[in-house]
Amino acid sequence: MEPIYQYAWLVPVLPLVGAAIVGTGLISYSQTTSTLRRPSAVFIVSLTGAAMVLSFLLFFSQVQGHEVYTRTFEWASAGDFKLTMGYTIDHLAALMLVIVTTVAFLVMVYTDGYMAHDPGYVRFYAYLSLFSSSMLGLVISPNLLQIYVFWELVGMCSYLLIGFWYGRDGAADACQKAFITNRVGDFGLLLGMLALFWATGSFEFDVMGERLTALVENGSLTAGVATIFAVLIFLGPMAKSAQFPLHVWLPDAMEGPTPISALIHAATMVAAGIFLVARMFPVFEDLPTVMTAIAWVGCFTAFMGASIAITQNDIKKGLAYSTMSQLGYMMLAMGVGAYGAGLFHLMTHAYFKAMLFLCSGSVIHGMEEVVGHDPLLAQDMRLMGGLRKYMPITSATFLVGTLAICGIPPFAGFWSKDEILGSTFAVSPVLWAIGWLTAGITAFYMFRMYFSTFEGEFRGTNKEIQTQLKREQLMAMGASLGPGAMNPQELTLDAEAEHGEDHHAATPHESPISMTLPLVALAVPSVLIGLVGTPFVNYFEAFIHPPSEEVEALLPWSEAFAEFEWSEFILMAGSSVGIGLIGISLAILMYAQKKIDPAAIANQIKPLYQLSKNKWYIDEIYDAVFVKGCRGLAKQTLTMDVRIVDGIVNLAGFVTLVTGEGLKYLENGRAQFYALIVFGAVLGLVLVSGIT
């Protein structure tokens, strides 16, 4: 198997080659390349497929016990200072390669149907390929410095893809918001990275962890300073994985096409943050304060994301807040030391969340035939309903993903989420209680989405709802522009205007096979992949574990079942499934059987409802503090610059001008006149000295 490792560098390079060739064609021969739509797509998908095959070969080799393979070369040196680059293939890298390549490959296949009529079809494939290459390069990086290089490339690609439809104001604003928010986290990551290098003299993960621990133990570095260094590093994953308070970019990222939403939320950008925490685990695990902070940030993010998802009507934004919540679970697991459980949930979540997003894209694709190419109408669940009879494959796979994320056995999400909750309970019952409650909220809002979208009567042709949605949008626009920007009469007239004549049917239809085939393919791991991490025989834990730990050999199934502590498992799993069933039951009563009126409940708890609907007012707070605050500071700085700085400079110039104008009359070239001036000066000095 050694030759496979020697060519492992091809995994990120193959998608990069596809992006480079197609991108060069778009730059140099734009019209010709744009017409070669299908050949360009086949070329890029084939290269990604080849990278996927190579990733599986590396993964199977690692499963069979191949030792860690690292290949590096000297990139820069000056005296004793040396920087190396290269690649490393270990258990974590091999697992991530499989996750990223499989999801990327299926997303690219799906894209052919979803973007079939988009004029930017070829450009989108080039961006997807570059994005995948950047994430794969990050995964196999052997040190923190190289990870940072690909980390920034991932951020750049997300900017291009979120703002792909840059003609829309929302997309242009969203990509800038994502870019700036991530710059905050990345600046902290850069500072922490440089600080750790100053302290330990290395960018290697294990070396940094060992040396930092030794420095703290011998007193060369205080625990507080080491904690600050680690927290700065954690700011990067906080932004990339949308953890509070740097989570605000993730819901707005839904402005990009749905395939990239699936890729960002499942296997690339948000997974990069969890991956970096796993790589930096040797540094974090010996700093209790940092681990506690990671756990609480993750726990709060999980609860906050779930609480906001309850009131979302946009199907993609509901899934976005769901991703935020699930990422919080992963961070919670990392913070309580459940390294394997966090990565297990990362793997299971990648498959069922990619499927859920692609299902939402299939729904939007079908809705656009009825309501037109208007995201406001095509993505709002209030205009859906009854889609199960029109889109049976999409509805069935969405239900599978919903059951998986709700933690219903035997679906994949049950095993991974239950392992996180069990590990959390052993460390902190308070954190467990919040995570347990969040599991119930998750089940409620996910089945709310399912029933609102696929059950009941189809509402897509209801003009009253369409008009109401337009009126809400225009009222929001008027509020953002300020009082007096648009009067109520204009709002009403605009809201009652026709939304467009680009709809073609009275009912939606199932998506083409290029879109439904990836859904079916992703449904398989969403059901079965959790079985590799059962608490009876945990193959995943035996494969993935922190470098500092050794895992005992697995027992045969018969012995494992005999020795397993069933009482604890039944208690913990039963409680998590029970709270999930309660959430599902409430969703059935409110949105399927209509026995409970959601509007009545919202009126009874109006403050909490408004808090959820307005996303905890975080965006408004940031706008008031940071956006308006920065603008106010800029205006004050401009005033100071114009009146004081420029005033002093202008005054100096004016004085120079006036004195120059006066002195030019004294310079007439006559010696007698100069002698008179000298005599007058001497006489003046004599008089002054005589007086004093």
N, C-alpha and C positions, 0 to 999 in steps of 0.2 A: 504493500500500500504506500510505500515511500514516494513513488513518482507522483501520486495524487497530491501529496503535501507540497512537493516542489512546484506544482502548478496551481496551488490554491490561490495565488495572487490573481488568477484569471477571473475569480468570482466577481470582484468589483470592477475589473477591467473590461469584461465583456459588455455589460450595460453601458459603460463609459464610451467604448468604441462606437456602439450604436448611436448614442447621443451625439458624439463628436461628428460622425459621418453625416447623419441626418441634419444636425444643426449647421454644419458647414454648408450643406446643400441649400438650406433655407436662407443662409446669409448671402451666398454667392449666386445661386440660381433659384431664387425664391419661387417664381411662378412654375418652373419645371418641377421642382421638388414638391410643391404643394399639390400638383396634379397626380403625383405618384403616391396616392394615399395608401392603398392597400399594400403595395410592395414595401413602403417604409414601415408600416405597422408590422407586417410579417417579419421583416428583418430585425426589428427591435425586439419583438416578442420571442423570436427564435434565439437571439442572444441571451435574453433573460431566462429562457427555458434551459439553455445549455448551462448557465450559471446555477440554476436550480438543481440540475442533475449532478453537477460537481459538488454542490453543497450537501446533497443527500449521501454521496459517496464518502465525503469527509465525516459526516455525522455517523454513518454506520461504522466507520473505522474507529471513531472515538467510543462508540458504544461497545465495541469489541475489545476495548482496553488499550488502544494505541496511546503512547505517551504524548505529552504536550509537545507540539512542534513549533519552534520559533526560528524565524530567519530574519536577520537584520543586516543593515549595512550602515557605515558611518556617513552621516549626512553633512555634518559640519563639526569642525574641531578647532580649538585654539588653546594650545598648551595642554593642561589637564582637563579643559572643558571639552566635552564631546556630546554630540547629539546623534542618536541613531533612529533610523526609520526601518520599516519592514512589515512583517505580519506574524501573527501568532494564531495557532489553531488549538484551542483547548475545548473542554466540554461546553462552556458557556458560549464561546464563539461559534462552535459547530451548531448548537441549538438555535442561536439567533440567525445564523445564515439560512437555515431551513425555514424558519418562520418568515423572514423578510422575503426570500426568493419565491416561496410558494404564494404568499399573499400578493406580491408584486406581479407575478406571472398571471394569476387569476384576475387581478384588477385590470391588467393590460388586455386580456381577452375580452373582458366585460366592456372595456372602453370602446371597442370597435362598434358595438351596437349603440352605446349611449351617446357617443360623439359622432355618429355616422354622418350627420348633416351639418356639423359645425365647421366653419371655414378654417378654424385653427387646429383641425384634426392632427395634422403631421407635427405641428409645433407642440401640441399637448403630449404626443408620444415621446418626443425628444426630451421634454421636461421630466416626464415620468421616468425615463431611463436614467437621466442624470441624477434624479432624486434617489432612485434605487441604488445606483452606484455609490453615492455619497454615504448612504446608510450602511451599505456593505463594507465600505472602506473603514467606517467608524468601528464596526463590529470586530474586524480582524486587527485593529491597531494594537501594537504591543506596549504602548506607553501613553501617558496622559497627554503629552505634547502632540502626538499624531492624532489622538482622539479629538483634540481641540481644533485641529485643521479641518477634519471632516465634519466636526460639530458645526462649524461656521458654514461649510458647504451645504449641510442639511438645512440650516436656517435660510440661506440664500435661495435654495430650491423651493422651500415652502413659500417664500415671498413671491416667487414667480408663479407658482401654481395657485395660491390663494387669490392672487390678483390676475388670474388668467383672463377673465372677462373684464379687463380693466376699463372698458367703456361704461360699465356700471359704477356709479358713485360708491355703492356699498362695497363692491369688490376692491376698488382702489383704496378705500379707507381701511378695510379689513386687513389687507396685506401690509399696510404701513403700521397698523396697530400691532399685528403679530411681530413684525420686524423690530419695532421699538421696544415692546415688552420683553422680547427675548434678548435684546441688547442689555437690558438691566441685569438679567440673570447671567449673561455671558461675561459681563464686566466683572461681576463677583467671582465667576469661575476663573477668569484670567488672573485676578488678584490672588485668589487662593492657590492657584497652580504655581505662580511665581513665589508665593510665600513658602509653600511646601518644598519647592526646589531650593530656596535659600536655606531652609532648615535642614533638609535631608540630603541635598546634593544629587537628587535623582528624580526622574519622571516615571520610574518603574513602580508598578502598583505594590507589589509585595515588599520591595525595598523601602518605599516610602512608609508603609505601615510599620515595618520592623524598626526602622531608624527613629520614627516619630515616637513610638512607644518607649524606645530606649532613652531618648532625650528627655521625655517626661519623667521616667523612672529615676534617672540620675540627676535630675534637677537642672539640667542645662536649658530646659524649656518648661515653662509653667503649663499646667493643664488648661488654664484659661486661654493662653495664647494659642495652644494647639487646637482648642475648641473653636476659636475665631477662624483659624485657617480652614478647618473642616466645614464650618458653616458657610464660609465664602464659596467653597467648592460646591456645597449643596444648593447655592442660589442658581447655578446652571440647571440642574435637574428640576428645580422648582419651576423655572420658566418653561423649559422644554416639555415637561410633563404636566403643565397647567395646574400647579399646586397653589393654593391660596398663599399670598395675595397676588401672585403673578399668573392667575388663571384667565384673565379677562379676554385674552386673544382667541382662546379656543372656540367659543360659540360663534364669534364673528368669522372664523375661518370657514364656516359653512357657505360663504359666498362663492367659494371655488366650485368647480364641477364635482359632482358626487363621487366619481372614481378617486379623486385625490383626497376627498374627505375620508373615504374608506382607508386609503393607504396611510394618511397622516394619523388617523385615530387607532389603527390596528398594529402596524408593524414598523413604522419609520420614526417620525419626529417625536411623538409622545413616548414611544418605547425607548428612545435614545436616553431619556432622563433616568428611567428605571435601570437601564443597562449600565449607565455610568455609576449609579449608586452601588450596583452589584460589583462593578470593577473596583470601586473605591472602598469596598467593604473592609479590606484589611486596615484601612486608615480609620474608618468610622467605628468599628466594633469595639475598640478599646477606649472610646470616649463616650461615657454614659450620657453626658449632657446632650451630645449631638444625636445619639440614638433616640433619646427621649423626644427631642425636638422634631426629628424626622417622623416619629410615630404620631405625635400630636398634630403636626401639619397634615399628614396623610389622613388621619381620622376625621379632622375637621373638614378637610376638602371633600372626603367621601360623603359626609352628612350634608354639607352645603350644596354639592352638585345634585344630590338626590332631591333635596328640598326644593330646588329651583326647577328641576325637570318635571315636577308634578303639574305645573301650570303652563308649560310650554305647548303651544298649538302648532308651531312649525315642526314637522316631523324630523328634520335634520338637526335642528337646535335641541330638540328633546334628546336625541341620541348623543349630541355633543356633550350635554351636561351629564348624561349617563357615563360617557367616557371619562369625564372629569372625576366622577364619583368612583369608578372602578380603578382609576389610577391612584386615587386616594387609598383604596384597599391595598394596592401593591406597596405603596410607600409605608403604610401602617405595618405591613408584614416585615419590610426591611428594618423599620425602626425597632420592632420588638425582637429582632434577631432571627426571624423566620425567613432566612435567605431563600431556601428552596420553595417555600410556599409562595413568596412574592413572585419568583420567576415562573412557577407553575401557573399562577393566575395570569401572568403576562402572556404565556403561551396559549392557554385556553381562550382568554379574552381576545387575543389577536384574531382567532378564527371566527368566533361567533360575532364579534363586533364588526369585522370586515363584512360578514354576511348580512348583518342588520343594515349597515350603511348601503350596501349594494342593493338590498331589498328596497330601501327607501328611494334609491335612484330609479329602480324599476317602477315603483309607484308613481314617482314624479314623471317619468317617461310616459306612462299611460295617461296620467292626468292632463298632460300638456295637449293631448289630442282633443280634450274636452274643453279646457279652460284657457288654452293658449299658452304661449311661452312667457308667462308672468310668474316669477318665483313666489310672489305674494299669494297667488291663488293655487298654483300647482303644488305647493309644499304645505299648505295649511290643512290640518286634519279636520277642521270644521266643514270643509268642502268634500271630504272623502266619505267613507262609510260604504259597506256592502261590496267592497272590492274583491272579496274572496271568490265570488262566482265569476268575476271577469278575469281575475289573475290568480288561478289556483296554485301554481308553482310558487309564485312570490309570496302568497299568503301562508303556504305550508312551511316554507323555509324561514319566514319571519317568525312564525310561531315556534319553530325549533330554537331559533336564536333567543326568543323571549323566555322560553323555559330554561335555556342554558344560563342566561344572565340572572334569572330569578333564583337560581340555585336549587332547582327541582331535580331530584335524582331520577335516572342515572345520568343526566346530561352533564356536560363537561364542567360547567360553572359550579355545580354542587360540590364536586370534590375539591376544587381549588379554593373556593370561597370558604368552605367549611374548615379547611386546613388553616387558613388565615385566622378565622375566628377562634379556633381551638388554641392556636399558638398565642394569640392575643390574650385569651382568658388566663393562661398560665402566667402571664406577665402583669396584666392590669385588668381587673374586672370592669373598671370604668370605661376604658377604651373598648373592651369587648361589648359592653352595653350599648355604646354609641354605634359601633359597627353592626350589632344585632338589629337595632332599630332601623338603621340605614338599609339593611337587607329587606325589611318589610316595606319600606318606602319604595325601594327599587322594584319589588314585585308589583306594587300598586301602579306606579307610573308606566311601567312597561306594558302591563295588560291594558291600561287606559289607552296607550298608543295602539295596541293591537285591535281592541274593540272599536275605537274611533275610526280606524282606517279600514278594517276588513269586514266588520259585522254591521248589521242594521241595514238601513236604506241608503242608496247612493244619493249624495247631496250636491254633486258637482255641477248640476244644471240649475241650482237654486239661485236665482238672480238677487234675491233679497240678501242672502249671505254674502254674495260677491260684492254687492253694493256696500254692505256694512264693513267688509274687510277693507275696501278702498277708502271708505270714509275714515276708518281708524288709522289707516296709513297716512292719509292727508292731514288728519288732525295732529298726528305725531310730527309730521313735517312742519306744520304750522307752529307747533309748540317749540320745535328746535330752532326755527327761524326767529322766534320772538313774537311778542304781541303786535298786532297790526300788520303782520306780514301777509296774512291771507284772511279775508273776512268769512264769516260763516256761510254766506250765500255762495261765494266762490267754492268753498269746500263742498257744499252740497251738490252744486252743479258738476264739479269735477268727479265727485264720488259716483254720481248717477250716470256718468259718461260710460260708453262701452269700453271694455278693457282691451279689445282688439279682436280682429277677425281671423286670427291665425289658428283657430281651433278647427278640427276636421271631423269630429264624431260626437255622438250624443252619449256614448259610454266608453270607458277605457278598455284597453285590450292587454293581453299578456305580452310581455317583452319577447324579442327574438331570442333564438337559442344561444347566440353569443353572449347574451346577458343572463339567461336562466341557467345555463350549464355551470358557470362559476358558482351560482347560488347553491345548486345541488352538490357540487364538489365541496364547498365549505360546510355544508350541513353535516357531512360525514364526520369530520373531526369535532364539530360542535357537539355531536352526540357521544362519540366513542373515545376521544383522546383523553378524557379525564380518567379513564380506567388505568392509565399508566401511573397514576399517582394516588391510588386508593390507600387508605391507612393500613389495610391488611398487609399488602405487599407493595411498598412504594418504590417502584422502579425509578420514578423521576427523582426522588430524593437521593437514591443511591447514585444516580448519574450526576445530578447537580447538587453540589454542596460547597460551602465556603472552603477556600484553600487550607484554612487552619484546622478543619475538622476531618476526622476519618469516620467512614460509615461502615458498619458491620455488614457482613455478607447476608444477603436476603435468604430467608427460610423458604422452603417449598410451600405452596399454597395450603396444603393440608395442615402442616404444622403451624403456619402463620394464623390460620383460622382458629386452631385449637388454643393458641396462646394469646390471642388478641383480647384486649380489655373491652368487651362489648358494652358494658354499662356506661362508661364514660363517653364512648362514641354515640350511643343511642341518645344520651342526654344532650350532648352538644349538637349533634346533627338534627335531632328531633326539634330542638328549640329554634334552630335556624330555618328548618323547613316549615315549622309551625308559624313563625312570624311571616314567612313568605306566603303561606296559604291564606293567612288573614288578609294580607295586602291584595292577593288575587281575588278573594271573596268580596272585598269592598269594591274592587274594580268591576266585578261582575254585577253587583247590585246597582252601581252608579251608572255604568256605561253600556252594559249588555241588557239587563232586565229593566233598567230605568225605574227601579223601586225607590231609589234615593236620588234626590235632585242635587247635583253638584253646585248649582248656583245658590241654592238655599244655604248649603253648608258654607260656601264662600262668604255669603253675607253675614253669617253668624261669627265667623272668625276673620272678619275683613282685614284687620291689621296684619295678620299672618299671611292671608291671601295676597295682599298687596306687596308684602315683603318678598314673597316668593315670585310673584309675577314681575316685579321690578328688579329681580336678581340681587336682592339684598341691598339695592341702591349703591352697589360698589362702583359701577360705571359713573353714576352721578357724583359720588364722592371723589373719584379720581379726576373727573372733569373739573370739579370746583377747586380741588387742591392743586393738582399738577398742571392741567391744561390751562385753566384760567389763571392759576398762580404763576405759571411760567410766562404767560402773556403779560400779566401785570408787571412781573419783574423785568421783562424785556422792555416794556414801555417806560418804566422808571429808569432803567439803564440807558435807554435812548435819550430820555430827557436830560439825565446827568451828562451824557456824552455831548449832546448838542449845546447845553447851556453852560456847563462848567468846563469840561475838557476842551471842547472846541472854542469856548469863550476865552479861556486862558491863552490858547494858541492864537486865536484871532487878535486878542489884545496885544500880545507880544508883537505880532506882525504890524498892527496899527501903530504901536509906539515906535517900532523901527522905521516905518514909513514916514511918520511925522518928524522924528529926529533927523532922518536922512534928508527930508525936504528942507529942514531948517539949516542943517550943516552945509548944504551945498552952496548957500549964499556966502558962507565964510571962506570958501575955498576959491578965491579969485586969482591966485597966482602972483599977487603983489607983495613983495617982501616988506614994504613999509607997513602994510596993513597987519601982517603977521607980527611984526615988531611991536606995533601998537597993542595988539592983543596980549602979547607976553608982558609988556609994561603994565597994562591994566591988571593982569593977574597978579604980578608981583606987588603992585600997589595995594591991591585988595588983601593980600596975605599980610602985608605990613600993618594995614589998618586993623585987621582982625586980631593980630598978635598984640598990637598996642592996646586995644580995648581990653583984651583978656589979661 
